[in-house]
Amino acid sequence: ANVIDSTNSYSLLLTDKADIQELPETTRRLLASNAVTGTDQSPDEENGPWKVGLDSPSFKPIMLYSTNRRLKEQLYKAFVSRAREGLFDNGALIEEIRKLRHEFARILGYKNFAEYSISKNMAGSVERVWNFANTLRARSYPVAQQELKTLQRFANSHGQKGKLQQWDIDFWDELQSRILFRYKCYLTLL
């Protein structure tokens, strides 16, 4: 519940039309509607204001279509830090759950909760799970690194300045896919 409450409590009011002009029309309409929710005003998708939240319908289109890195960085950092501080901090809850699970597993004769949890499925042992995870990482990580290098080269060739950051990835991946696979999109950037 804290993640949901934290997600729902965040909002950012945008007043500069440049911040939303690259977004699909449906998203602009939603953000304009969000801005006037609870008031007697009518939404104005052309002139704003526009209210962005961390919910997927308003957050994801900005990450996919906006070229405003400052805005995307701000939203990304808010998104990844949900339920990590303040009223909705999950830290104490997570620690309490961890302690109770450990105690539960020990009462049942297991070394830890992971061992108990594994005993209930086909994995067989904690060691087997770690071996699988390590093998999977060893095989997939080099491929992921190469894909990131390819995306960096693509982004650089299309105007990206500097190293891609986490908040840049969705945008450049989406643009690269549209260009490589020639599918129609909400907007034309090139």
Secondary structure, 3 states (H helix, E strand, C coil): CHHHHHHHHCCEEECCHHHCCCCCHHHHHHHHHHHHCCCCCCCCCCCCCEEECCCHHHHHHHHHHCCCHHHHHHHHHHHHCCCCCHHHCCHHHHHHHHHHHHHHHHHCCCCCHHHHHHHCCCCCCHHHHHHHHHHHHHHHHHHHHHHHHHHHHHHHHCCCCCCCCHHHHHHHHHHHHHHHHCCCCCCCCC
